[in-house]
């Protein structure tokens, strides 16, 4: 199914150009590539894709993410090679995908393949509908699909970001329960039963942050809640309640993240 692209659709961060599926995908060679981004997911059987001069096998639970205008070809290996696909574009799509680390054509493993397939099915249904705003709805589902690939997909059979985050659950819980107390990297590592170095690696893989940086952001979130919910508390007392004995250091961290001091933050938000 092809989308009817309107001027409004072209202003969306992502708009869908095409979606569908084949019971048995035939061989395809595109010397000059395809004009849009593609996500082609294997449902059953298997295929092989040639992209960037490398051959990759695509089995169930995997899909091909292909950039526009890049030579590629693919063909079935174990038939019937049943696939579903969606093609999309957007004015700032390159920057958006780069921020999600989807900046190269590749084959991805998907830990929740039914979730992405269901979104493709939803997009197909929307494209078939007579809803004049189907483009906006497709855009929303397309963005959710990209988030699924960011969270649940990886270039190898290693853990995805979601799985790394799940492994960090004991550390997150400890931070939630003890953020008002001194917390060390060693304490977080003990909750995870790994080394401090591996704790840092897990946080980087899941969140792109070091553990203490995450702790700081969590404490400042709690500080913002106290500043607005407890107007009788001074900044020094708020600092102490979120784990900072040195209120000057707390104010410095707060301004670095929010761009304003705690008192200014309280003033502008309590006027809303």
Steps between C-alpha positions, in 0.01 A plus 500: 500500500627843403439811705341816360766751604353842577678828571412451865660154499824642361534716811491200734829370646409168336247420229416160356533449126422130463424188703408141423634148476581206273426135568817413306735789441661478156862596429551876486801701382500878521819641351406856600320407817149605602389861560371442855613330820391135522431254778445151355435231762507124454184319613601150389762335280825688453675727255835653429573869452803655333561849636824692519677213329414258782259207503265452796244227562159618618305246706173525696547749780727708278449781254686717251536869573600670173597861437372689195687508170747230601569202275361178641356166397326215674367155413337203671717224649235283664162530328239621537674809631208692646569863584318815606632847439447867553672787319521850641672835483507840667665839476728435800504121482879470471558693822225311683633159397858599580390585855354148520823348361314390186734678262612212277330228296511178697323185614352522850393237753164585660417359844130584463435431129121480542493858629662640185294275271180614670593863439560428131156332484345805666664730246368286212150519646524878537621541142197298384258716697312804375607709800622836362743526795645152450836657417527647850400170660751313284766748605431429867515120449815538288671689781399227746650244262831687499496511880443124503806453278702728729394314816459140384738459205875448477756422232590171668343250737622695801268672744289789378467832681176380657665183628793698642251726678320197644831366631552834676168475689664430841718810462204715397302375800790572736528855364124555541512384862828664606548810280491721813804315639863479378518242220824367353574319177611202710158482668323492163740234372428283805127513425569380147762244611749626245812715514483881510652506151229271364236710677623803305486300178141387565385857569671624185343227288151555639487876556811657351587628850743410774332376822581810705368724220171306509491534880550877468215533251273291721581714805437821307165363381402440864627849587271655238206315650584629850552856379147508359315277744659632821527880465580535872834321454809710439755406234745376766240260641399381152867429426533294816186300427635387161845402623708819482651635823669784309218726380738706285598187307132408467419846358789467252380159378141619479592803290716288269203273423208745508668824396359683805552494876264299724334819626445627146365159394252508788394854414433448130322165541278601792366784284366251244 
